[in-house]
Amino acid sequence: MGDVDIAIGVDADCVAGWLGSYGGEDSLADLSRGLCAGEEGIPRMLQLFEDEDIDTSWYVPGHTIETFEEEVGAVADAGHEIGVHGYSHENPTDLSREQEDFIIGESIDLIQDLTGEKPVGHRASWWEYSENTPDLVEKYGFLYDSSLMESEFDPGYMRKGDSWEKIQYDQPAETWMTPYEKGEETDVVEIPISWFRDDIPAMQFIKQPNYHAGYKDPKMMYEQYYKRQFDFLYNRRGAGVYTLTIHPDIHGLPHMITHLEDFIGYVKEHENASFTSLETVAEKYDDDPTVYEAEGEYV
């Protein structure tokens, strides 16, 4: 059996999530939920990872670093990886190149001041790329990015210059009937993520007409999504990377801690399945791109 690595990525959105993504920037009640995520959620999750003795990767908006200095400082002191994740969880597609460039540069500085080391990982806010994101990720010399979903379990290399034609109903059909074209491969490792292994869509209540989930059964999420995806990877592929994206806003809540604890215990029951940071995943893949190739009949 090959390598089966489980990489937990903690997106510490907290107040920044309400400022940049969840539509709560004018609601003191929503912002207070972000304060709870930072002041209570981060320490709870950090304690669980210490109890379980596992390494994780944290993607921390600059706003979270500056607002929750003590809590994020404890994450750094515990030796967990910290990567770039915007400043106020702003959508990169709404930024100018100059704005996105400045935010990434400032975020790097904040993390370097916190940890003493330049971050090697980038995760785009909203999991959205602007037309400038690949160039900027390459410009700043990141070892890896983890924002895209081209694969379920296989790392690859980030590309720049992908092109496609959107449907233009007011134009002749032949002008937009063209296939997707992949661009130039870079040296930046791309570690895939998945909305089906993310806690926010199902379990974060948001007071917006287009998105107001928040009451899905956590047991159902773990049994029907998280565990089944792990079982497919472990039993049918035999090798690969399983990224799980969680937030202090959700998994820092009292009713979620035990579910995460149970899942960690479930994974630990399996030989050759290990918890590790995304930085380690990127280093292993960059050293040997075959390390996570499927060994079973399923890709």
URZI-V591583 format. One record per pair of residues at least 24 apart in sequence whose C-alpha atoms are under 8 Angstrom apart, sorted by the first residue. I is the first residue (numbers start at 1). J is the second residue. D is the distance in Angstrom with one decimal. If there is no record, write none. Layout:
# URZI-V591583
i j d
I J D
I J D
This chain:
# URZI-V591583
i j d
1 238 5.6
1 239 6.8
1 272 7.5
1 295 7.1
2 238 6.0
2 239 4.8
2 240 7.8
2 272 7.6
2 291 7.1
2 292 6.8
2 293 7.8
2 294 7.9
2 295 7.0
3 238 7.6
3 239 5.0
3 240 6.3
3 272 6.5
3 273 7.1
3 291 6.6
3 292 6.0
4 233 7.8
4 234 6.9
4 238 7.1
4 239 4.8
4 240 5.1
4 241 5.9
4 242 7.5
4 272 6.3
4 273 4.9
4 274 6.6
4 292 7.4
5 240 6.5
5 241 4.9
5 242 6.1
5 273 5.8
5 274 5.1
5 275 5.9
5 276 6.5
5 281 7.5
6 241 6.0
6 242 4.7
6 243 5.9
6 244 7.5
6 273 7.1
6 274 5.9
6 275 4.7
6 276 6.2
7 56 6.6
7 57 7.5
7 241 7.2
7 242 6.1
7 243 4.8
7 244 6.4
7 275 5.8
7 276 5.3
7 277 5.4
7 278 5.8
7 281 7.9
8 56 5.3
8 57 6.3
8 243 5.8
8 244 4.9
8 245 6.1
8 246 7.4
8 275 7.6
8 276 7.6
8 277 7.0
8 278 7.8
9 56 6.3
9 57 4.9
9 58 5.6
9 59 7.0
9 243 7.0
9 244 6.0
9 245 4.9
9 246 6.4
9 277 7.9
9 278 7.6
10 56 7.5
10 57 6.2
10 58 4.6
10 59 6.0
10 245 5.9
10 246 5.0
10 247 5.4
10 248 7.4
11 58 5.9
11 59 4.8
11 60 6.1
11 85 7.8
11 245 6.9
11 246 6.2
11 247 5.1
11 248 7.5
12 38 7.6
12 42 7.7
12 58 6.9
12 59 6.2
12 60 5.1
12 61 7.0
12 64 7.1
12 247 5.7
12 248 6.0
12 249 7.7
13 60 6.7
13 61 6.4
13 64 6.8
13 89 7.0
13 247 7.0
13 248 7.7
13 249 7.5
14 38 5.7
14 64 6.7
14 248 7.1
14 249 6.2
15 63 7.8
15 64 7.1
16 61 6.9
16 63 6.1
16 64 6.6
16 87 7.4
16 88 4.5
16 89 5.5
17 88 6.9
17 89 5.6
19 88 6.2
19 89 7.2
19 90 7.8
20 88 5.5
20 89 4.7
20 90 4.5
20 91 7.0
21 89 6.4
21 90 6.7
21 91 7.4
21 126 7.3
22 206 6.5
23 206 7.8
23 207 7.8
23 208 7.1
33 249 7.5
34 249 6.8
36 249 7.7
37 248 5.2
37 249 4.6
37 250 7.9
37 252 6.6
38 64 7.6
38 68 6.3
38 71 7.1
38 248 7.0
38 249 7.8
39 68 7.2
39 71 6.8
40 252 7.0
41 248 4.6
41 249 6.4
41 250 7.9
41 251 7.2
41 252 3.7
41 253 6.3
42 71 6.5
42 72 7.7
42 248 5.4
42 252 6.4
43 71 6.6
44 252 5.9
44 257 7.9
45 248 7.0
45 251 7.2
45 252 5.8
45 257 7.4
46 75 6.8
48 257 7.7
48 261 7.4
52 264 7.9
54 275 6.1
54 276 7.0
55 79 7.8
55 80 6.0
55 81 8.0
55 275 6.6
55 276 5.3
55 277 5.7
56 80 5.6
56 81 6.5
56 275 7.7
56 276 6.3
56 277 4.9
56 278 7.6
57 81 4.6
57 82 5.9
57 83 7.3
57 277 5.3
57 278 6.2
57 279 7.7
58 82 4.7
58 83 6.1
59 83 4.6
59 84 5.7
59 85 5.3
59 122 7.8
59 123 6.8
60 84 6.2
60 85 5.4
60 86 7.7
61 85 4.8
61 86 5.0
61 87 4.6
61 88 6.2
61 89 6.4
61 107 7.4
62 86 6.4
62 87 4.2
62 88 6.9
62 106 7.9
62 107 5.5
62 110 6.7
63 87 5.3
63 88 5.7
65 110 7.4
65 111 7.9
73 114 6.8
76 114 7.3
76 115 6.1
77 115 7.9
80 277 7.9
81 277 6.9
81 279 7.4
82 111 7.1
82 119 6.6
82 121 7.7
83 111 7.6
83 119 5.5
83 120 6.7
83 121 4.8
83 122 5.7
83 123 7.2
84 108 6.6
84 111 7.7
84 119 7.0
84 121 6.3
84 122 4.8
84 123 6.1
84 124 7.8
85 122 6.4
85 123 5.2
85 124 5.6
85 125 5.7
86 124 6.7
86 125 5.8
89 125 5.1
89 126 7.1
90 125 6.2
90 126 7.5
91 125 6.0
91 126 5.9
91 128 6.8
92 124 7.4
92 125 6.9
92 126 7.9
92 128 6.3
92 129 6.1
92 130 5.3
92 133 7.6
93 128 6.9
93 129 6.5
93 130 4.5
93 131 7.5
94 130 7.9
95 130 7.9
97 132 6.1
100 133 7.8
101 136 6.6
105 140 7.9
120 144 6.5
120 279 7.1
121 145 5.7
121 146 7.6
121 278 7.9
121 279 6.8
122 146 6.4
122 147 8.0
123 147 5.3
134 158 7.5
134 159 7.1
134 160 5.5
135 160 6.9
138 186 7.6
138 187 8.0
138 188 6.8
142 188 6.6
143 187 7.9
143 188 5.5
143 189 6.3
143 279 7.9
143 282 7.1
144 188 5.0
144 189 4.4
144 190 5.7
144 191 7.2
144 279 7.6
144 282 6.3
145 188 6.9
145 189 6.3
145 190 5.0
145 191 6.4
146 190 5.6
146 191 4.8
146 192 5.8
146 193 6.6
147 190 7.7
147 191 7.5
147 192 6.7
147 193 6.4
148 190 7.5
148 191 7.6
148 192 5.5
148 193 6.1
148 194 8.0
149 192 5.2
149 193 5.5
149 194 6.0
150 192 6.8
151 192 6.0
152 192 6.3
152 193 7.0
152 194 7.0
152 242 7.9
153 192 6.6
153 233 7.6
153 240 5.1
153 241 4.8
153 242 5.9
153 243 7.9
154 191 7.3
154 192 6.9
154 240 5.9
154 241 6.4
154 292 6.5
154 293 7.1
155 189 6.9
155 190 5.6
155 191 4.6
155 192 6.1
155 241 7.4
155 285 7.2
155 292 7.8
156 189 5.8
156 190 5.2
156 191 6.7
156 289 7.8
157 185 6.2
157 186 6.1
157 187 6.3
157 188 5.5
157 189 4.4
157 190 5.0
158 185 6.0
158 186 5.6
158 187 7.2
158 188 5.5
158 189 5.9
158 190 5.1
159 183 5.8
159 184 5.3
159 185 4.3
159 186 5.5
160 184 5.4
160 185 6.6
160 186 7.2
189 282 6.1
189 285 7.7
189 286 7.0
190 282 7.9
191 278 7.7
191 282 7.3
192 243 7.2
193 243 5.8
193 244 7.5
193 245 7.6
194 243 7.7
194 244 7.9
196 225 6.7
196 226 7.7
197 225 7.1
197 226 6.1
197 243 7.3
197 244 5.3
197 245 6.1
198 244 6.4
198 245 4.8
198 246 5.9
199 245 6.9
199 246 5.6
199 247 7.1
199 250 6.8
199 251 7.9
200 246 7.5
200 247 7.4
200 250 7.1
203 250 6.9
204 249 7.8
204 250 6.7
218 256 7.2
218 259 7.3
219 259 7.1
222 259 7.4
222 263 7.4
227 263 7.5
234 273 8.0
236 296 5.4
236 297 6.7
236 298 5.8
237 294 4.9
237 295 5.6
237 296 4.5
237 297 6.6
237 298 5.3
237 299 6.0
238 294 6.0
238 295 5.3
238 296 5.7
239 291 8.0
239 292 5.2
239 293 6.1
239 294 5.2
239 295 6.3
240 291 8.0
240 292 4.4
240 293 6.4
240 294 6.7
241 281 7.7
241 292 6.9
